[in-house]
């Protein structure tokens, strides 16, 4: 005959399954509420939640003798504080207190039993009379707040935690290595010493990351060019280091692609347009997070690059450059690596990213030519004619070799500088017509 305890567990799990839809609706409502309430805060990152799994609940009932304590499944659910677990994530440990203070300001309407609600959604209540952060059994602190969502006479409990990125990682270690390790008690002192050391190191990493972040944000706005150069140089090195290791592991040798990573970073920073380019710190963190994911993944360097559709070109320049690259992209390893890096960092549609990069290359030459012709005594339509002619010649020069180094920053700057010198004595459209062939011939034979 089955113990009544296990009947109690089965009945509790059945009750949760019966209320599954309403529980999920409450969880979604709470996620939206906290996201909408704090997304404008710089120290806020995101909200995550989990609904307690049957396995976790079964283990908790057994571990804490809930059958004896609560008698019925209904009573258990009414008193289970973490049926839904929410986690508000922030960047740094000191940001946890900032989020907590934001919550205190928002939930300023006192209810009964130490609960407080807010003017935006009175169905949501938090227990804010308890001291925070709380001390855990392992000796470390955590911001953990009991809450409940009450509507139409029904209340569902939830637990709200506030965690920095470092403490999210620490929480996983603590939960998986200690809480879930049933051999832990045999060597408790040893484990505690090791885990305490790990926690100290994570706190040090948190402080270092905060110093980097504050340095990036604290750079003077008038020195934005220096800021951009510093961030791009750092990202270029990170990309290079990540891929150099993966290439060596899979292929057994390395290739020199430092110039390529510089171009890739320049493109990524410019891709969002002028408005996004001004917010270098945000862009830097976005790319850094993506590179962190890439670093954990396996990458194959011996597969073809495929496109979802036919590539669209805006003009003859992008068509000639792009077509030349497409012919060789799955034959030349450096070209393949170049675009593989771009496509992995800028997740999404390969065809769109390829088209975007062609526009970026055109922009690098087009803007320089427009600056060269800006103060010349030449009509706008004539300037466009000159620019189109020069761009087509640059594309022809590229298509002779189709070398990835042609698109390096130093190569583009060198060619743009030399084109500027060629136009020094061009003051009118007649001057251009007179010296056109000589100028185009120099560009055509440019040694990059």
Number of C-alpha atoms within 10 A of each C-alpha: 3 6 7 10 16 14 12 18 21 15 15 23 18 14 14 20 13 11 11 13 11 13 18 14 11 22 22 12 14 21 19 12 15 16 17 10 14 18 13 10 12 10 18 20 16 15 21 14 18 13 16 14 13 16 9 10 17 18 13 12 19 13 9 10 12 20 20 10 11 15 12 15 20 14 14 16 18 15 13 17 18 21 20 23 19 24 21 22 23 26 21 22 18 15 18 24 17 16 21 20 12 14 17 16 11 15 22 14 14 15 12 7 9 12 20 21 22 18 11 11 12 14 15 24 23 24 21 22 11 12 10 14 17 14 13 11 7 12 10 11 12 17 19 23 23 18 25 24 19 15 12 6 5 9 16 22 23 25 20 23 21 24 26 22 16 20 23 15 13 18 15 12 15 17 11 11 15 18 12 10 11 9 10 15 11 9 9 11 11 12 15 15 11 10 18 15 12 14 20 11 12 17 17 13 14 19 15 12 15 16 12 11 16 12 13 18 15 10 13 11 11 8 9 14 11 13 19 20 13 13 19 22 14 15 22 20 15 16 22 19 13 15 19 17 14 18 17 12 11 14 11 9 10 14 10 9 17 15 17 23 23 21 19 23 23 19 16 20 21 15 17 12 10 10 9 13 16 17 14 21 18 15 17 19 14 11 18 16 13 14 18 12 11 17 16 9 10 9 15 12 15 12 10 12 15 10 13 9 10 7 15 13 18 10 12 13 23 22 18 17 22 21 15 18 20 15 11 14 20 17 12 14 13 19 20 20 20 17 19 20 17 19 18 14 20 15 10 10 12 21 17 16 18 20 17 15 20 18 19 18 17 17 12 15 19 19 12 17 22 15 11 18 22 12 9 14 12 18 12 12 9 13 19 16 11 19 19 17 14 22 20 20 20 21 21 18 20 21 16 11 10 19 15 16 17 16 18 19 17 15 15 17 15 15 19 20 13 14 21 16 12 17 18 10 11 20 14 15 16 11 12 18 11 11 14 18 11 12 16 19 12 14 21 18 12 15 11 15
